[in-house]
Amino acid sequence: MKNTLLFIFIALTISVYAEHKILLYYEQTNNGYIVYADNEEFCPCSVKVDFVLNNLESSTGNNKVFILPAKSKKNLIAELKVIDKKKGYKFSSNSQTNYGDDSKNNYDQDFEYYLPFKKNVSYLVWQGYNGAFSHQNINALDFTMPIGTEIHAARDGIVVKVIQNNNKSCKQKDCAQYNNYILIYHNDGTFTEYTHIKKNGSRVKEGDAVQIGQLIGYSGNIGWSSGPHLHFAVFLQKLNKRETIKTRFLVGNGEQSELLDAMKEYKKEY
């Protein structure tokens, strides 16, 4: 998301929040300013800063993407040094932020995910990878399941975001803004999003550590949805896009794993 961060020189330190919980601020020095960033999110985040400088030069250049560790403080963004001390100086900036490490391309390709529902039940994969309805060029799965079905974590991780206050649904893409979801970050840098959960249907909160197989919420039919189901997607989050990933799931008794196919029913016996 793009945010305009305007630094007004009425105090030594002025803090400005971007859309994600990224705090940008500066400290004044004898030779200009030092700009820092705090990341208050429960996962690494990326921030791109575009400085507009007047009689200042940046020690780190411009339009650079910085990776901020989770729950980190005072990450150096740039030293802004005065060029000509006989003249006035000022700056402003535009920034863009998102979850994840924009530079990350590697992840655990061999990880075997649990099916995202409880033991001894089976559900149909109605729409698979690169599906015709809403998955064009997207590696995501839709499990058909009644509203209120238990959703279980497919992998260990940290809950980054929970949206569960929406109660609107329609078949048009515009309704995606009403999606309820649980977003979980994994230790290899990937994320999993469990989407269309029912209103107030989460059983976890932001910052919770979840274990594979744990109950995390209840399915619904909220947002961009043509019927009750769970939308499941694993991805690397870049600054401007998601790179969705095909994943292998343990099926049957859990002794083997496979990529799931559309219009096929899968049972979980583990």
C-alpha positions as CSV (number, residue, x, y, z in Angstrom):
1,M,0.0,0.0,0.0
2,K,1.2,3.5,-0.8
3,N,1.4,6.1,1.9
4,T,2.6,9.7,1.9
5,L,4.9,10.4,4.9
6,L,5.5,14.2,5.3
7,F,8.1,15.1,7.9
8,I,7.3,18.6,9.3
9,F,10.1,20.2,11.1
10,I,8.5,21.5,14.3
11,A,10.1,19.0,16.7
12,L,13.2,16.9,16.9
13,T,11.2,13.7,16.4
14,I,7.9,13.2,14.6
15,S,6.3,9.7,14.1
16,V,4.1,8.7,11.2
17,Y,2.3,5.4,10.9
18,A,1.9,3.7,7.5
19,E,-1.0,1.2,6.8
20,H,0.9,-1.7,8.2
21,K,2.3,-1.2,11.7
22,I,5.5,0.4,10.4
23,L,6.6,3.5,12.3
24,L,8.9,5.9,10.4
25,Y,10.6,8.7,12.3
26,Y,13.7,10.8,12.4
27,E,16.2,12.3,14.7
28,Q,17.9,15.6,14.0
29,T,21.7,15.8,14.0
30,N,24.2,18.6,13.6
31,N,24.5,17.6,9.9
32,G,20.9,16.8,9.0
33,Y,18.7,13.9,10.0
34,I,18.7,10.2,10.7
35,V,15.6,8.3,9.6
36,Y,14.6,5.1,11.4
37,A,11.8,2.5,11.2
38,D,10.1,0.3,13.8
39,N,8.2,-2.8,12.8
40,E,5.4,-3.7,15.2
41,E,4.1,-6.5,13.1
42,F,4.5,-10.2,14.1
43,C,6.4,-11.0,10.8
44,P,9.1,-9.4,8.8
45,C,7.9,-6.5,6.6
46,S,9.2,-4.6,3.6
47,V,9.2,-0.9,3.2
48,K,10.3,1.2,0.2
49,V,11.1,4.8,0.8
50,D,11.2,7.5,-1.9
51,F,12.8,10.7,-0.5
52,V,12.2,14.2,-1.8
53,L,15.3,16.1,-0.7
54,N,16.1,19.7,-0.6
55,N,19.8,20.4,0.1
56,L,20.2,17.0,1.6
57,E,21.7,13.7,0.3
58,S,20.8,10.2,1.4
59,S,23.4,7.7,2.7
60,T,21.4,4.8,1.3
61,G,20.3,6.3,-2.0
62,N,16.6,6.5,-3.0
63,N,13.7,4.1,-3.8
64,K,15.4,1.3,-1.8
65,V,13.5,-1.6,-0.2
66,F,14.4,-2.2,3.4
67,I,13.5,-5.5,5.2
68,L,12.5,-5.0,8.8
69,P,12.6,-8.0,11.2
70,A,9.4,-8.8,13.2
71,K,8.9,-6.7,16.3
72,S,12.1,-4.7,15.7
73,K,13.0,-1.2,16.7
74,K,15.2,1.6,15.3
75,N,16.1,0.0,11.9
76,L,18.3,2.5,10.1
77,I,16.7,3.8,6.9
78,A,19.0,6.6,5.9
79,E,21.2,9.4,7.1
80,L,20.2,12.6,5.4
81,K,23.2,14.9,5.3
82,V,23.2,18.6,4.5
83,I,25.0,19.5,1.3
84,D,25.4,23.3,1.8
85,K,25.1,24.4,5.4
86,K,24.7,28.0,4.3
87,K,21.3,27.2,2.8
88,G,18.1,25.9,4.3
89,Y,17.1,22.2,4.0
90,K,14.1,20.0,4.3
91,F,12.7,16.7,3.1
92,S,9.5,14.7,2.6
93,S,9.0,11.1,1.4
94,N,6.6,8.6,-0.1
95,S,6.6,5.1,1.2
96,Q,5.2,1.7,0.4
97,T,4.9,-1.2,2.9
98,N,3.8,-4.8,3.0
99,Y,4.1,-8.0,5.0
100,G,7.0,-10.3,4.2
101,D,10.5,-10.1,2.8
102,D,10.4,-8.7,-0.7
103,S,13.8,-10.2,-1.5
104,K,12.9,-13.8,-0.5
105,N,12.6,-16.4,-3.2
106,N,13.5,-19.6,-1.4
107,Y,11.2,-21.6,0.9
108,D,10.7,-25.2,2.1
109,Q,9.4,-26.9,-1.1
110,D,9.3,-30.3,0.6
111,F,7.0,-29.4,3.5
112,E,3.9,-31.6,3.7
113,Y,0.8,-29.7,4.9
114,Y,-2.1,-31.1,6.9
115,L,-5.5,-30.9,5.3
116,P,-7.1,-27.9,6.9
117,F,-10.0,-29.7,8.7
118,K,-10.5,-32.1,11.5
119,K,-9.9,-35.9,11.6
120,N,-12.2,-38.5,10.1
121,V,-14.1,-36.1,7.7
122,S,-13.7,-35.5,4.0
123,Y,-14.3,-32.5,1.8
124,L,-14.4,-31.7,-1.9
125,V,-11.8,-29.5,-3.6
126,W,-14.3,-27.5,-5.8
127,Q,-11.8,-25.2,-7.3
128,G,-8.1,-26.0,-7.7
129,Y,-4.9,-24.4,-8.8
130,N,-5.4,-22.0,-11.7
131,G,-9.2,-22.5,-11.5
132,A,-11.6,-20.9,-13.9
133,F,-13.9,-19.0,-11.5
134,S,-11.5,-16.9,-9.4
135,H,-8.1,-18.7,-9.4
136,Q,-6.8,-17.7,-12.8
137,N,-3.0,-17.8,-12.6
138,I,-3.4,-18.3,-8.8
139,N,-2.2,-21.4,-6.9
140,A,-5.1,-21.6,-4.4
141,L,-7.7,-24.2,-3.3
142,D,-11.4,-24.0,-2.5
143,F,-12.7,-26.7,-0.1
144,T,-16.5,-26.9,-0.2
145,M,-17.8,-27.1,3.4
146,P,-20.8,-26.0,5.3
147,I,-20.8,-22.8,7.3
148,G,-19.4,-23.4,10.8
149,T,-17.1,-26.2,9.8
150,E,-14.0,-26.4,11.9
151,I,-10.8,-25.1,10.3
152,H,-7.5,-26.6,11.5
153,A,-4.0,-25.2,10.9
154,A,-2.2,-26.8,8.0
155,R,1.2,-25.8,9.4
156,D,2.8,-24.2,12.5
157,G,3.1,-20.5,12.5
158,I,2.4,-17.1,14.0
159,V,-0.9,-15.3,13.4
160,V,-0.2,-12.0,11.7
161,K,-3.7,-10.8,10.8
162,V,-7.3,-11.6,11.7
163,I,-10.3,-10.1,9.9
164,Q,-13.6,-11.4,11.2
165,N,-16.1,-8.5,11.4
166,N,-17.6,-8.7,8.0
167,N,-21.0,-10.3,7.2
168,K,-21.5,-9.5,3.5
169,S,-21.2,-11.9,0.6
170,C,-21.7,-11.8,-3.2
171,K,-20.4,-13.4,-6.4
172,Q,-18.8,-10.2,-7.7
173,K,-15.1,-9.5,-7.3
174,D,-15.9,-6.2,-5.6
175,C,-17.0,-8.2,-2.5
176,A,-13.4,-9.3,-1.9
177,Q,-13.1,-6.2,0.3
178,Y,-15.4,-8.0,2.7
179,N,-13.4,-11.2,3.0
180,N,-12.9,-12.5,6.5
181,Y,-9.6,-14.3,6.9
182,I,-6.8,-15.6,9.1
183,L,-3.3,-14.9,7.9
184,I,-0.4,-17.0,9.4
185,Y,3.3,-16.6,8.9
186,H,5.7,-19.6,8.7
187,N,9.3,-20.0,9.6
188,D,10.4,-20.4,6.0
189,G,9.1,-17.0,5.0
190,T,5.8,-18.1,3.5
191,F,2.2,-17.2,4.6
192,T,-1.0,-19.1,4.6
193,E,-4.4,-17.4,4.3
194,Y,-7.6,-19.1,5.3
195,T,-10.4,-17.0,3.8
196,H,-14.2,-16.6,4.0
197,I,-14.4,-17.6,7.6
198,K,-17.8,-16.8,9.3
199,K,-18.3,-13.5,11.2
200,N,-16.5,-13.7,14.5
201,G,-15.4,-17.1,13.4
202,S,-11.7,-16.9,14.5
203,R,-10.4,-18.8,17.5
204,V,-7.0,-17.2,17.4
205,K,-5.8,-13.7,17.6
206,E,-2.9,-11.7,16.2
207,G,0.4,-12.8,17.7
208,D,-0.7,-16.3,18.7
209,A,1.6,-19.2,18.0
210,V,-0.4,-22.0,16.4
211,Q,0.5,-25.6,16.1
212,I,-0.1,-27.8,13.1
213,G,-3.6,-29.4,13.4
214,Q,-4.9,-26.8,15.9
215,L,-8.4,-25.5,15.6
216,I,-8.1,-21.9,14.4
217,G,-11.6,-21.0,13.3
218,Y,-14.9,-21.8,11.5
219,S,-15.6,-21.6,7.8
220,G,-18.2,-19.4,6.3
221,N,-19.5,-17.7,3.1
222,I,-18.2,-14.1,3.6
223,G,-16.8,-11.8,0.9
224,W,-16.2,-12.8,-2.7
225,S,-17.9,-16.1,-2.6
226,S,-20.3,-18.1,-4.6
227,G,-21.2,-20.5,-1.8
228,P,-20.0,-21.8,1.6
229,H,-16.3,-22.8,1.3
230,L,-12.8,-22.3,2.6
231,H,-10.3,-20.6,0.4
232,F,-6.7,-21.8,1.1
233,A,-3.6,-20.2,-0.3
234,V,0.1,-20.4,0.5
235,F,2.4,-17.6,-0.8
236,L,5.5,-15.5,-0.6
237,Q,4.5,-11.9,0.0
238,K,6.3,-9.4,-2.2
239,L,6.0,-5.6,-1.9
240,N,3.6,-5.4,-4.9
241,K,2.3,-8.9,-5.3
242,R,1.8,-12.4,-3.9
243,E,3.6,-15.3,-5.4
244,T,1.2,-18.2,-4.7
245,I,2.6,-21.7,-4.2
246,K,1.4,-25.2,-5.0
247,T,1.7,-27.4,-1.8
248,R,1.6,-31.0,-1.0
249,F,-0.9,-32.3,1.6
250,L,-0.9,-35.5,3.7
251,V,-3.9,-37.4,2.6
252,G,-5.7,-40.5,3.9
253,N,-3.9,-41.9,6.9
254,G,-1.1,-39.4,6.4
255,E,1.5,-41.9,5.1
256,Q,1.6,-40.2,1.7
257,S,1.3,-36.7,0.3
258,E,0.1,-35.2,-3.0
259,L,-0.9,-32.1,-4.8
260,L,-4.7,-31.8,-4.6
261,D,-6.9,-31.9,-7.7
262,A,-10.2,-30.0,-8.4
263,M,-13.4,-31.9,-8.1
264,K,-11.9,-34.6,-6.0
265,E,-12.8,-35.4,-2.4
266,Y,-10.1,-35.9,0.3
267,K,-10.4,-37.6,3.7
268,K,-8.2,-36.9,6.7
269,E,-7.6,-39.9,8.9
270,Y,-4.7,-38.6,11.0
